[in-house]
Amino acid sequence: MAKQPKRIKAWTGDRDAAHSLEAAIKLVKENAKAKFDESIEISVNLGVDPRHADQQVRGVVNLPSGTGRDVRVAVFAKDAKAAEATAAGAEHVGADDLYEKIAGGFMDFDRVIATPDMMALVGRLGKVLGPRGLMPNPKVGTVTPNVGQAVKDAKGGAVEFRVEKAGIVHAGIGKASFTEDALLVNVKALIEALNRSKPSGAKGVFIKRVGLSSTMGPGFKVDVASIGA
């Protein structure tokens, strides 16, 4: 069994108790005691089987309070669209030149956006970008002619989510330095986005379990009913 960090072992409360969303957020913040600004993450167990095509869950949500992260963006675009992406704040903009850099091992970015005409080129990077979850996709707004707005969204709080093989969605919803209210609205925005993305093949209870944790702190279960309330 893996050894638990001291900060997690130090919390002596009931680890099986389900807390209201507000109480769980407060507990997570109180136990985020690292010397850096810890990320706050949410885990949502969904009532889906991702092995079936009609039970996939994927999308993007704009968190009202932002993410607290400095998101580095790479954009595949040419001419006026390249200028638009640069003006919006993208760190890396290009076409064939950007392709060569990434193919050569350059990975100094967190999000990749592309105009539709660039996808034939970007598709050749599938084996590099795909495993890292960076491949542009029109379903989450990263393949778009409106690259300027996509860059602003990425930097302003847009978070992609995708269900994993075990039926779980993991996402960052802010930092420990955020206020409780800021984290609260971010969690609710993500849950609403998940509900909107409920696939046609999902039957029964869709959102089954929710947990919150910080980078170095213990995790806390959330009473799902309290999120709707």
Secondary structure as the mmCIF struct_conf table of DSSP 4:
data_model
#
loop_
_struct_conf.conf_type_id
_struct_conf.id
_struct_conf.beg_label_comp_id
_struct_conf.beg_label_asym_id
_struct_conf.beg_label_seq_id
_struct_conf.end_label_comp_id
_struct_conf.end_label_asym_id
_struct_conf.end_label_seq_id
HELX_LH_PP_P HELX_LH_PP_P1 ALA A 2 PRO A 5
HELX_RH_AL_P HELX_RH_AL_P1 LYS A 6 LYS A 9
TURN_TY1_P TURN_TY1_P1 ALA A 10 ALA A 10
BEND BEND1 GLY A 13 GLY A 13
TURN_TY1_P TURN_TY1_P2 ARG A 15 ASP A 16
HELX_LH_PP_P HELX_LH_PP_P2 ALA A 17 ALA A 17
STRN STRN1 ALA A 18 HIS A 19
HELX_LH_PP_P HELX_LH_PP_P3 SER A 20 SER A 20
HELX_RH_AL_P HELX_RH_AL_P2 LEU A 21 GLU A 30
TURN_TY1_P TURN_TY1_P3 ASN A 31 ASN A 31
BEND BEND2 ALA A 34 PHE A 36
STRN STRN2 SER A 39 LEU A 46
BEND BEND3 GLY A 47 GLY A 47
TURN_TY1_P TURN_TY1_P4 PRO A 50 ARG A 51
BEND BEND4 HIS A 52 HIS A 52
HELX_RH_3T_P HELX_RH_3T_P1 ALA A 53 GLN A 55
STRN STRN3 ARG A 58 ASN A 62
TURN_TY1_P TURN_TY1_P5 PRO A 64 SER A 65
BEND BEND5 GLY A 68 GLY A 68
STRN STRN4 VAL A 73 PHE A 76
HELX_RH_AL_P HELX_RH_AL_P3 ASP A 79 ALA A 88
TURN_TY1_P TURN_TY1_P6 GLY A 89 GLY A 89
BEND BEND6 GLU A 91 GLU A 91
STRN STRN5 HIS A 92 GLY A 94
BEND BEND7 ALA A 95 ALA A 95
HELX_RH_AL_P HELX_RH_AL_P4 ASP A 96 ALA A 103
TURN_TY1_P TURN_TY1_P7 GLY A 104 GLY A 105
BEND BEND8 ASP A 110 ASP A 110
STRN STRN6 ARG A 111 ALA A 114
HELX_RH_3T_P HELX_RH_3T_P2 PRO A 116 MET A 118
HELX_RH_AL_P HELX_RH_AL_P5 MET A 119 VAL A 122
HELX_RH_3T_P HELX_RH_3T_P3 GLY A 123 LEU A 125
HELX_RH_AL_P HELX_RH_AL_P6 GLY A 126 LEU A 129
HELX_RH_3T_P HELX_RH_3T_P4 GLY A 130 ARG A 132
TURN_TY1_P TURN_TY1_P8 GLY A 133 GLY A 133
HELX_RH_3T_P HELX_RH_3T_P5 PRO A 138 VAL A 140
TURN_TY1_P TURN_TY1_P9 GLY A 141 GLY A 141
STRN STRN7 VAL A 143 VAL A 143
BEND BEND9 PRO A 145 PRO A 145
HELX_RH_AL_P HELX_RH_AL_P7 VAL A 147 GLY A 156
TURN_TY1_P TURN_TY1_P10 GLY A 157 GLY A 157
STRN STRN8 ALA A 158 ARG A 162
TURN_TY1_P TURN_TY1_P11 LYS A 165 ALA A 166
BEND BEND10 GLY A 167 GLY A 167
STRN STRN9 ILE A 168 LYS A 175
TURN_TY1_P TURN_TY1_P12 ALA A 176 SER A 177
BEND BEND11 PHE A 178 PHE A 178
HELX_RH_AL_P HELX_RH_AL_P8 GLU A 180 ARG A 196
TURN_TY1_P TURN_TY1_P13 SER A 197 SER A 197
TURN_TY1_P TURN_TY1_P14 SER A 200 GLY A 201
BEND BEND12 GLY A 204 GLY A 204
BEND BEND13 PHE A 206 PHE A 206
STRN STRN10 ILE A 207 SER A 214
BEND BEND14 THR A 215 GLY A 217
STRN STRN11 GLY A 219 VAL A 222
HELX_RH_AL_P HELX_RH_AL_P9 VAL A 224 GLY A 228
#
